[in-house]
Amino acid sequence: MDARFDHVGVNVRDLPAATAWYTAAFGLRPVFEFTLDGPRLSGIVLESSHGYRIELLARPGSVPGPRPADPLAAALTEGYGHFALRVVDLDGVHAALVAHGARDVMAPRPSPEPGFRMAWVADPEGNLIELIAPSPA
């Protein structure tokens, strides 16, 4: 199969606020916005200069789903748990996201994957984001 990852979808309560946070915190640029009138679903696709995309979706009447406090709690629920971004400067990116309002979930530390370090944050709505980077040589 010839396939490649395109994007991750994140359901949010406040689309304008989430859009502002993801564009400021990650430097993403809007690619396109859309509204589906029947289900009253609105969304925006944001893209990084590295090509990854995050689709933010909002629908009136939505209710918060499980928002685990950390990755171990997320593993107790089947289904979506987090998305991960590979970064170069793990400590710097982690600190910048916290400065932009992310909740610090796990400070930078060695990853279970040999040769990598990881950190975890939650966006302002509580969605978990893993940051991974190669360990310094």
C-alpha positions in Angstrom: 0.0 0.0 0.0 1.3 3.4 -0.9 0.0 5.8 1.8 1.4 8.6 3.9 0.0 10.4 6.9 -2.0 13.5 6.0 -3.5 15.1 9.2 -4.9 14.6 12.6 -8.3 15.9 13.5 -8.9 17.5 16.9 -12.5 18.2 18.0 -12.6 21.5 20.0 -15.2 23.5 21.9 -14.1 26.9 20.8 -12.9 26.9 17.2 -11.6 30.6 17.0 -9.7 30.2 20.3 -8.2 26.8 19.3 -7.3 28.2 15.9 -5.5 31.2 17.5 -3.7 28.9 20.0 -2.5 26.4 17.4 -1.4 29.1 14.9 0.5 31.0 17.6 2.0 28.1 19.5 3.1 26.0 16.5 3.4 28.6 13.8 0.8 26.8 11.7 -0.9 28.6 8.8 -4.6 28.2 7.8 -5.0 26.2 4.6 -8.8 26.3 4.3 -11.9 26.7 6.4 -15.2 25.0 5.9 -18.8 24.7 7.2 -21.2 21.8 6.6 -24.6 23.4 7.1 -26.6 20.2 7.6 -24.7 19.0 10.7 -23.6 22.5 11.5 -19.9 21.3 11.6 -17.2 23.9 11.2 -13.5 23.3 10.7 -10.2 24.7 9.7 -7.1 22.9 8.4 -3.8 24.3 9.6 -0.4 23.3 8.1 3.2 23.6 9.3 6.1 24.5 7.1 7.2 20.9 7.5 4.0 19.6 5.9 2.0 18.1 8.8 -1.6 19.3 9.1 -4.0 19.6 12.0 -7.7 19.8 11.4 -9.7 21.6 14.1 -13.4 20.7 14.2 -16.3 22.2 16.1 -20.0 21.4 16.3 -22.7 23.1 18.4 -24.0 20.8 21.1 -20.7 18.9 21.4 -19.8 17.7 24.9 -16.4 17.0 26.4 -15.2 13.5 25.9 -12.6 11.8 28.1 -9.6 14.1 28.5 -7.0 12.1 30.4 -4.6 14.0 32.6 -1.5 12.2 31.2 -0.4 9.5 28.8 -0.8 6.6 31.3 -4.4 7.6 32.0 -5.0 7.9 28.2 -3.9 4.3 27.8 -6.8 3.2 30.0 -9.3 4.3 27.4 -9.4 2.6 24.0 -9.4 4.9 20.9 -7.7 8.2 20.3 -5.3 9.2 23.0 -2.9 11.8 21.6 -0.9 13.0 18.7 2.9 13.4 18.5 5.2 15.9 16.9 8.9 15.3 16.2 10.9 18.4 17.1 14.6 19.4 17.1 14.8 21.4 20.3 12.6 19.4 22.8 13.3 21.6 25.8 12.8 24.8 23.9 9.6 23.7 22.2 8.2 22.3 25.5 8.9 25.6 27.2 7.5 27.7 24.4 4.2 25.7 24.4 3.8 26.1 28.1 4.5 29.8 27.7 1.7 29.9 25.1 -0.8 28.3 27.6 -0.3 24.6 27.3 -0.5 22.6 30.5 2.8 20.9 31.3 2.0 17.2 31.6 5.5 15.7 31.5 8.8 17.6 31.5 11.4 16.5 28.9 13.0 13.1 29.7 14.2 9.9 28.1 11.7 8.2 25.9 11.0 4.4 26.0 12.2 4.5 22.4 16.0 4.2 22.5 17.8 7.2 21.2 14.9 9.6 21.8 13.6 12.0 24.5 10.0 13.0 25.0 7.8 15.6 26.7 4.0 16.0 27.0 1.7 19.0 27.1 -2.0 19.5 26.8 -3.6 22.2 24.7 -5.9 24.7 26.4 -8.8 22.3 26.0 -7.0 19.4 27.5 -6.0 17.4 24.4 -2.7 15.6 24.9 0.3 16.3 22.6 3.5 14.3 22.7 6.8 16.0 21.7 9.7 13.7 20.6 13.2 14.4 19.6 16.4 12.5 19.0 18.7 12.4 22.1 21.7 14.7 21.9 24.8 12.8 20.6 
